[in-house]
Amino acid sequence: MARDLLARLASLVALVALAPLAPLAFLAPLAGCVAEDATADAPVPALSQALTAHVRTDAVVDAIEAANAGLDPALRAEKFAAMQASPFAFFRGSNHLYWQDLGVLPALQTYGGRTGTRTWLSGDMHVDNMGSFDDSQGTVVYALNDVDQAILGDYQLDVWRLAVSIALVARANGGFSGADQAEALDAFSEAYLDAMADFAGSDDERTHALTKSNAHGKLDEFLDEVTDDNSRKSMLDAWTVKRSGKRVLAVDTHPDLTAVSAAVDADLRAAMPAYRATLTSVGVASASFYQVKSVARRLHAGLGSLGVDRFYVLIEGASASQDDDRILDVKAQPRPAAYDHTNPADVSATEATSANDHARRVVLAHQALGARVDPLLGWMGLADGQRYSVRERSPWKDTFPTEDLTSLTRLTKLAEQWGEVLAAHHARADRDWNAAVQPHAVDDTIDALTDGDHAGFRALVRAVALPYADQVALDHQSFLDAW
């Protein structure tokens, strides 16, 4: 069954009329046009062309086929089964569609679309890509924890994608009217702008951290439980077994681990010195800390990245004790989905910054966006020709259960904190991180562009996110029909 946005232009126009730009400027990419303020070399979104021919369904199916063509059939089936669960699961697994649809939207020009609003983006921003983990000082924080798709780009592309995910979570939970969803999005957008205004007048973004002591609503309860219920020993007990008194990864008993070949094991061990050379922290230096005890392949991890080669490497840690071992998460990093569907200048800037090394790109994004980041962040290459990011698996790694957001109060409180956290990440990834790469202050620029017009910014976020959440639901149904 063909599903396209053209049949819904009237409702889109009504929503976009709230924003301070002409409806045609917003709808132009969706109708196969490029507005006059779009850059001449910017690619026309591929799905936009399909929309003019009334073949959205075929375009979505073809795009998903192409994006997953390289996956092993069994892994592809596992990923597609996960994507079938809900529109939000589909949204997580089809990040490329978002970038194809919105990556060069002319509406970006209203409150951005310039060098001064460029920052590191998650590139796959949604509520489940924030979570709990311990920072380099041992504090359990709630922050962005997945930047595999990171790219330098306009901040709004993260803002809009996170807003879409908030709407999808509200709809999945049920009981939220359209007005409720709009209120939650406004809370998110306003908190983002208010935080940016605060950061513009200070350097607070550099040390900003959301913890159980300053979180509120359901989030402080979540962080309190994560802190109390987890430890390094409990994580090691879950992922390892002891053989002759020494821990090894539980490849025979853990459903998410399996053994690797002798060649892969040797390859990972041989790559450790090169990985150590990429570390920027001086906190851990001894070779004995990195002694490899066990290697395993990680299974069933993530959704958008499901099927990407990934390994766990158990290393000795600070002492010979079996309870201070560390688990390194070694993950192949392919080309991000955004690269084919966004401003070419942003792609070029990202490639130049990362030396066109996708593992290094991910590590740089973590370091730019984060505060007190993992000192074990680094990268390596393996014999398969792929580049792999490396980071420690946190014993306090967890994801907030969004199904608990059953009231408007709970939803809006967490939406406010999502906005605050995202603003802090964006604000610190400018000249605060590296003035040679990002000579501007993105917080100053955003504050100047939106000062006195927060209402317009909020309206634009609603005008993008709510109709796009509708489209995600339609595309999800097309996906169900095809598979």
Secondary structure, DSSP 8 states (H G I E B T S, - for coil): ----SGGGHHHHHHHHTTSSS-HHHHHTGGGT---TTS-TTS---HHHHHHHTT-HHHHHHHHHHHHTTTS-HHHHHHHHHHHTT-HHHHHHHTHHHHHHHHTT-TTHHHH--SGGGEEEE-SS--GGGEEEEE-TTS-EEEEE---TT-EEEETHHHHHHHHHHHHHHHHHH----HHHHHHHHHHHHHHHHHHHHHHHTSSGGGT----TTT--THHHHHHHHHHHH--HHHHHHHHEEEETTEEEE-TTT-TTEE---HHHHHHHHHHHHHHHHT---SS---GGGG-EEEEEEE-S--STTTTS-EEEEEE--SSS-TTS-EEEEEEE----GGGGSS-HHHHHHHHHHHTT-HHHHHHHHHHHH-SS--TT-EEEE-TTS-EEEEEE--TT-B---GGG--SHHHHHHHHHHHHHHHHHHHHHTSTTT-TTT--S-HHHHHHHHHTT-HHHHHHHHHHHHHHHHHHHHHHHHHHHHH-
